[in-house]
């Protein structure tokens, strides 16, 4: 598609905004209405909780939200606050000791939650990763770290580790920690192979230890590379440029996180989307508008959830002198697979580009190299998330989506076709054509996200009801509204596919 986008007349843009917002609210209302009509059945099957407000029930079926909410109440919120307070005190009174003080505190915080045996697992893996990295052989580093990551899938070992804890939640916290730390071990190993820190091995081990147990990012991310962490933390120990504005910054960012949390809680009080998508019968019963509301509610809740889960850690990291990845971009203005991967979890995207895509050749060695590098990146993401069947379908759909978008971009970027388009179509017409293509891309993107969030049954039923049974009644208006979403997204981002 052309790189330049025309500014459309404001009445036309206003209509796109109006239809986009209107379709969101109306579909959410229809899903809310369906939720209330079937509240008794959902209560019986999924045990809806008493709501935070009188007269409302709360849908606790989203495991990730319930899991992190409970851990925040128990201890995580307080240890994160402790990290932030210690960071500011150290920055004011003794900046040179800030990294050491935070590292000790972060390790003790991890030990208090994971226990001696859980932290022992991470220390053992850290030792293996550090030792193998000293050989400075990237293939060997990859093999060793992939073996370490695969330990979370070994059933006998999982059974042993489960026996260390009295609750499933404590065990899952260890699994999440091992998975996220695995990315850090790979980052350190490859960075050390390419360009090791200019310091002794004891200092290198200290920086790996500090990077691994950095508390704001320890359990769930976001992800930053070892190179960025070491450089930025070293710099922050030598200067302190945010002291005067810290209070205002913390107040504003904390207020934003609280508002996102309230919005997430409001969504699971008025729309029981997680309970509904767990039962095929309910999905089949949904009216078309409510079905669209279910799809939008699932992806929007996932977006708001990660604004909360990444928002507070990113705020603390910024106070520490780090530059965390940008927070996820609103999924309603995402109109391509490529854009979703670049802007939803920017830290993971950068990690994949730096350690998988570029080393394997990327786009430097032709189309086949690009296809292969992209495929390996998605295969790794699938493996890292658990490798279940629905994740394989999701990864395959995203791989295909990115390849198709790249092919279309290359097609319209060719000199001959580019000349024909420029001679025969105005900039406004080209933008409308780009939005139309984006509407189809967005439909497939939503489908892939439903597979990721709801499983293969959710994707299968959505495909059947929209594109098979509803090809003449449901699909056309859906694509029309997605066209409006795409126009709003293009207006906000000023970039095509």
C-alpha positions, 0 to 999 in steps of 0.5 A: 500500500502507498506510504502516504495517506490522505487526510479525509474530510472531517465529516467523513472521519466524524462518521467513522468515529461515530460508527466505531464508538456506536458499534462498540457500545451497542454490541457491549450493551447486547452482551450485557443484556444476554449476560443478565438474561442468563445470569442464573445459569452462569451462576450455577455453572461458573459460580459468579462472585458477589460484586464489588457493588450491590446488585452486581455479580462478578465474573472471576473466570479470567484466570490471569486477572484473578491470579494477579489480583489475588497476588497483588492483595496478598503481597505483590503490591506491597513489595512493589511499593517497597521497591519504589520507596527503596529506589527513591531513598537510595537515589537521594542518599547514595545513588552509587549503592542503588543497584546493589540495594535494589538487587538485595531487596528484589532477591529477598522479595522473590524468596519470600514468595517463591520459597527457598526451593523455588528460588533455588530452581532459578539460581540453578538455571541462572548458574547454567546460563551464565556458565554456558554463556562464558563459552561465547557460542550462540548455538550452544547458548540457545540449546542450553537455554531452550532445555532450561525453558523446557523444564516447565513442560516436564511432568515428573518435574512439575509434580515434584515442584507442585509438592513444594507448595500448599496451593496451586497459585504458589506453584503457578507463580513459580512457573510464570517466574521460570518462563519470564526469567528464561527470556532473560537468560537467553538475552544475557547469554546472547549479549555476552556472546556478541559483546560481553560487559567490560568487567570481571566475571564476578561483576558480570554475574552480579549484573545477571543476578540483578537483571534476573530478579529485578522485581517490577519485571520479575513475574510477568514482564514487560521484557527488556534486553540485558544490554538495555538493563545494564546500560540504563541502570549503570547510567541511573546510578551516576545521575538523578534527573527526576527528583523534582517531578517524582511526586507528580509523575507517581500521582498521575501514573498511579491514577491512570493504573487505578482507572484502568483497574476500575474499567477492567473490574467494571467490564467483568461486572456488567459482561460475563464474557469469560464465562460465556466463551467457556460454554459452546452452547452460550456462544451458539445462542448469542444474537449476532450483535452480542456475538460481536460484543463478545469478541470485542469485549474479550480483546478489549479486556485483554488490552485493559488488563495488560495496561494494569499489569504492565502499567505499575511495573513500567512506572517503577522502572521509569523511576529507576532510570530504565526506559520500559517498553511502551504500554499496549496500544488500544486493540480497537485501532489495530488494523493489521497483524504486523501492527498488533505484534509491534505495538501490543507487547513492544518488549516481546516484539523487540526481543524476538527481532533482536534474538531470533529474526535478525540473527536468522537473516530476517529480510536481509537475505531475500523473501525465503529468509524472511518467511523462515525467520518469521516462522521460527519467531512465531514457533518460539512464541508458541513454545514459550506460551506452552505449545498447546494445540490452540496456541499452534493454530494461533501462531500459524494464523499470525504467521500467515497474516504477517506474510500476507500483509508483507506480500501485499505491501511488497506488491503495492511497493513495486515500481510498476504497480505503484506508478499505475496506482499513483496515476489513476487513484487519488490519495483519498481513494488510496486511503479508502482502499487501504482501509478496506484491505485492513478491514479483512485483515482485522477480521482475521486478526480478531479471529486469531485473538479469539483462538488465543483467548478462548481456544479453538472452539471459540474460533471455530464457532465464530468462523462458522456463525460469521463467515459460513452461516452469516456470509450474507447477513452477518459478515458484510455489516461486520466488515463495514464496521471494521472498515470504520475501525480501520479508518480510525486506526489509520487516522490515529497512526498514519500508517497503512498495513 
